Amino acid sequence: MTDSSALTLPADYTDLLDALKKRVRDARRTALRTVNTQLIELYWSIGKTVLERQQIEQWGSGVMGRLAEDLRAEFPEMKGLSRSNLFYMRGFATAWTDPIVQQAAGQLPWGHITVLLDKLDNQVDRGWYAAAAAEHGWSRNVLLNMIMNRTLERTGAAPSNFVQRLVGQDSELAQQVAKDPYNFEFLGLSGEVAERDLELALTSRIAETLRELGPGFSFVGRQVHFDVDGDDFYIDMLFFHMDQNRYVVIELKTGKFQPEYAGKLNFYVALVDDMLRREHHNETIGILICGTRNDRSVRYSLGRSTSPMAVAAHTYDKLPEAEQQALPNESHLVAALEWAEPDEEQPSPS
């Protein structure tokens, strides 16, 4: 047996090893994606066949049960051939009528698809969440969280002046960054909270904050200091959006929107644009997140602002204690979700 400690290794051995490790990992990921794609195509084709036969011959649920038994008897090593999963396959083919390999859902694991079928009735919504999950690599739990928090309905909903201050598609992209309202319930706060406390809480739970802001956000800092010829200014929170290649200034207010807030945010956006933005960066945008707002006051304020900005509301109050106790907690939800593997007898989608 060779004594590895006595070997004289090439100077670039470490780089070579790292490169080969990466190649192996990439190959394994590719193989897993290929296997998943084949499985999803199989499930969709089974569902399509069952759907067509049921429409012609008016099968009852008893036939589905017998079909599941016979398939499992023939392929005992194969998971996912239960009666309930056959119903999911039928629902899958009903929801996605075109060849699944051409759609975002075809890139997702089966567990993600069952969540989409269980939690959403609108096919447009399913398509949006499927595309987002495929693009951003959401886990099944993250996908469920995004659906339950109504991410689609809130995305791009904040009133802004992006159309007036940004050119063409850039305004549409910027609008997608601004949600309304932002849901900060994960902070566990209630009642009146000082703005600095809210800011500190968001920073201390930065992973959850970034998830709520949306994909692409990278945290730069809080209370970011700028010296303007001896005058000191501090930005509440500064982010950089990697996908849109731009800085995003976020100012936090716990009370109702006031017109002077827009003036201050306008100044901060101009400051970041001048002092931090590089030539290859897109224009900096600002998002004011406040407790409540009068939309007409917001429109007047943004209409005169020279910087691209949006104004969104936020909520951080948790449900009353009695209502919280009536609901399953997060650990119960996660445990239930993880237990419900595709080959278990789950309720069929309607």
Stockholm file with secondary structure:
# STOCKHOLM 1.0

chainA/1-350         MTDSSALTLPADYTDLLDALKKRVRDARRTALRTVNTQLIELYWSIGKTVLERQQIEQWGSGVMGRLAEDLRAEFPEMKGLSRSNLFYMRGFATAWTDPIVQQAAGQLPWGHITVLLDKLDNQVDRGWYAAAAAEHGWSRNVLLNMIMNRTLERTGAAPSNFVQRLVGQDSELAQQVAKDPYNFEFLGLSGEVAERDLELALTSRIAETLRELGPGFSFVGRQVHFDVDGDDFYIDMLFFHMDQNRYVVIELKTGKFQPEYAGKLNFYVALVDDMLRREHHNETIGILICGTRNDRSVRYSLGRSTSPMAVAAHTYDKLPEAEQQALPNESHLVAALEWAEPDEEQPSPS
#=GR chainA/1-350 SS CCCGGGCCCCTTHHHHHHHHHHHHHHHHHHHHHHHHHHHHHHHHHHHHHHHHHHHHHCCCHHHHHHHHHHHHHHCTTCSSCSHHHHHHHHHHHHHCCSCGGGSGGGGSCHHHHHHHHHHCCCHHHHHHHHHHHHHHTCCHHHHHHHHHTTHHHHBTCSCBCHHHHSCTHHHHHHHHHCBSSEECGGGCCCSCCCHHHHHHHHHHTHHHHHHHHCTTEEEEEEEEEEEETTEEEEEEEEEEETTTTEEEEEEECSSBCCHHHHHHHHHHHHHHHHHTCCTTSCCCEEEEEESBCCHHHHHHHHHTCSSCEEEEEEECCCCCHHHHHHSCCHHHHHHHHHHCCTTSCCCCCC
#=GC SS_cons         CCCGGGCCCCTTHHHHHHHHHHHHHHHHHHHHHHHHHHHHHHHHHHHHHHHHHHHHHCCCHHHHHHHHHHHHHHCTTCSSCSHHHHHHHHHHHHHCCSCGGGSGGGGSCHHHHHHHHHHCCCHHHHHHHHHHHHHHTCCHHHHHHHHHTTHHHHBTCSCBCHHHHSCTHHHHHHHHHCBSSEECGGGCCCSCCCHHHHHHHHHHTHHHHHHHHCTTEEEEEEEEEEEETTEEEEEEEEEEETTTTEEEEEEECSSBCCHHHHHHHHHHHHHHHHHTCCTTSCCCEEEEEESBCCHHHHHHHHHTCSSCEEEEEEECCCCCHHHHHHSCCHHHHHHHHHHCCTTSCCCCCC
//
